[in-house]
Amino acid sequence: MPTADDITQLAATLAQLAERIAAQEAGIARPSLRPTSQRVLLTVEEAAERLGIGRTMTYRLVRTGQLESVQIGRLRRIHTSAVDAYAAELIRRATGEAA
């Protein structure tokens, strides 16, 4: 049975694939963000990409406290475990509602 981490990684991979296909169809080559697999703290944009959602939605989740983040000086960063925990909570809610 897949774990929440497996599902999160699959969702991120599918989101990246969808963006690449959309960019190819539009004739636009969009550079991808830096690999985040080894990083502990992500920018809001990187967290959004990993979740497969937009930057504005990610900022909204941070502002409402649904997605934990830290501030380093003027920078806002999101721990990879916070991204995983948010995705796992979404999956838990979805499977709990379906049961």
Rosetta blueprint (number, residue, H / E / L):
1 M L
2 P L
3 T L
4 A H
5 D H
6 D H
7 I H
8 T H
9 Q H
10 L H
11 A H
12 A H
13 T H
14 L H
15 A H
16 Q H
17 L H
18 A H
19 E H
20 R H
21 I H
22 A H
23 A H
24 Q H
25 E H
26 A H
27 G L
28 I L
29 A L
30 R L
31 P L
32 S L
33 L L
34 R L
35 P L
36 T L
37 S L
38 Q L
39 R L
40 V L
41 L E
42 L E
43 T L
44 V H
45 E H
46 E H
47 A H
48 A H
49 E H
50 R H
51 L H
52 G L
53 I L
54 G L
55 R H
56 T H
57 M H
58 T H
59 Y H
60 R H
61 L H
62 V H
63 R H
64 T L
65 G L
66 Q L
67 L L
68 E L
69 S L
70 V E
71 Q E
72 I E
73 G L
74 R L
75 L E
76 R E
77 R E
78 I E
79 H E
80 T H
81 S H
82 A H
83 V H
84 D H
85 A H
86 Y H
87 A H
88 A H
89 E H
90 L H
91 I H
92 R H
93 R H
94 A H
95 T H
96 G H
97 E H
98 A H
99 A L
